[in-house]
Amino acid sequence: MKRYKFPTARILLTLALAGMAWGGGAAMAQQRDADQPIEVEADRLDLDDTAGTAVYTGDVDIRQGTMQLTGDRVEIRRNQAGELTRATATGERAYIEQQPEPDEPVVRGWGRTIIYHVAERRVELIDQAELHQRGDTFDGGYLEYFLDRRVVQARAESEGVEGRQRIRMTLQPER
């Protein structure tokens, strides 16, 4: 695996990872993570400054602070103003995690596709989707997690989902 350190790629990743904090103490987690170095491992990078894309392929592992995003392929997109608009990770088991606060458990998500919509602060987990937060687990064909509101929406069927994957939840009692 190769480590890439490209200035433009660094800007894209900084925007991507700084914006990907999961609810709760999001502002603190964002700042804490944004102050950390970005480490990227992949077999290949295709960077297109004009199109505003960076595509990493081959066992991609992106880390910054408590944030981690992995997949067989990760694509980072930005708009004309250079702002991150979307990060998409794909693979047999793409993965995202972050620890909102030092005293809180890590939030983890899996799916064959993970799409993070920056402006909406929304994460889509698609096909064999799974989300773990504070002891609660959610599984299904499609999970949507709204970071700031800590809202989960789940569907058994959706575009990009192979067949019907029933929704399952395990909710821990309030303490």
N, C-alpha and C positions, 0 to 999 in steps of 0.2 A: 504494500500500500504506500501511496505517496501522500505527503503533506503538502498542501498548496497554500501559498501566501502571496496572493495577488492583491494589490491595493483596491481595485474595483471590487473584486470578490469580497474583500474584507468589509467594504462599505455595505454591500448587499447583505452579507451575513450579520453584520452588526445591526442593521435595520431589522432583519428577520428575527433574530434571536432576542433583541431588546424588546420587540413588540409581542413576544410569545409568552409572556408570564401568565400563569393560570390563576384567576380569581383570588379572593382573600386579600392578602397583603400585596396585591399585584404591583403597586407603585414601588414599594420597597424591594420586592423580588426583582422587578424589572431593573431598577437602578443597580442593585447589588450584582445582578448577572451582567448587566451592560458594562460594568466596570472591569469585568474579567476578560482575559484574552480568549479569542475564538480559536478553537482547534478543529481542523477539518481533515478527515482521512477519507480517501476515495481512490479508486483506480484510474479515474479519468475526470477531467473538467473541460466543459465546453462553455466558454464565456462569450456572450455576444452583447457588447456594450450598447450598440445601436438598438437592438431589439429589447434590451433591458432584462436579459435572462442569464442565469448561471445554472448549468445543469451538471450535477455531479453523479457519476455512476460507479458501480462496483463496490458493494459493501460500504456504503456511505455512513460515516459517523461524524456528526457535528455536535460540538459541545461548547458551552459558554456558561461558566458558573454552575448553577444547579440545573440548567437547561440541557437536554439532550434530544436530538432528532436523528433517527436512523432509518435506513431503507436501502433497497437495491439501487434506487434512483431518487435524487432529491432535486427539484427544480425551484429556483427562487425567481420571482418576477417582480419588476418594479415599473412604475408609470413614467411618463415623460419628465416629471419633476424629480425623478430619482427616488421616490418614496416606494417602499416595499408595499406590494398589494397582495401577494399570495405566496405561500410556500407549500409545495406539494411533495410528499414522500410516498413512494410506492415500493412494493415488494411483497413477498409471501407473508411477512409479518413486520410491516413498518411500525415504528415506535416513537412515542414522544413522552417526555417526562419533565417535571420541574417541581422544586420544593418551594411552595409559596412563602413560607416563613421558616426560620431555623427550628422552631418548636412544633412545626406541623409536619405531618407525613407527606411524602412525595406523592404527587398526582401522576398517574400513569395511563397512557392510552395506546391501543394497538388497532391495527386494521390493515387490510391489503392496500388501502389508500388513506392517507391522512392529508387533509387540506386545511391550512390555516389562513383565514381571511382577516387581514390585519385591521382594516378600518372598522369592521364589525366586531372584532375581538371574538371570533367564533371559530371553533375547530370542528371539522367533519371527520368522523371515523367511519370508513366505508368497507363493507364486506368482512365478515368475521370480526366485527368491531367489539372492542372491550374497553371499559373505562373503570379505573379504581380511584376513588377519592374518599379519604377519611374512613376507611373500612367498608364503605358501600361499593358494590360492584354492579355494573350494567353491561349486558351483552346483547348483541342483536346484529341484524344485517346492516343497520345504519344508526349511528349515534351522532347527535349534534350537541356540542357543549358550548354554552355562552359563558365566557370566562368571567366577566365582571359580575354577572348575576348568579353564577353557579346554577344555571338552568340546564337540565339534560332533556333532550327530546329523542325518542327512540322509535324505530320502525323495523318491522320484520322484512319488508321489501322496499327496494328503492333502486333507482338507476345505478348501475355499476355493481349491484349485489347479485351474486350467483344464487339463484333459487330463493327459497323463503327461509329466513333464519330467525326463528321466534325470539322474542325479547325475554330476557331473564334478568331479574334484579335481586340483589340481596342488600337489604337496608338494615343497618345497625341501629339499635334503640338509642335514643338521646340519653346522654349521661348527665 
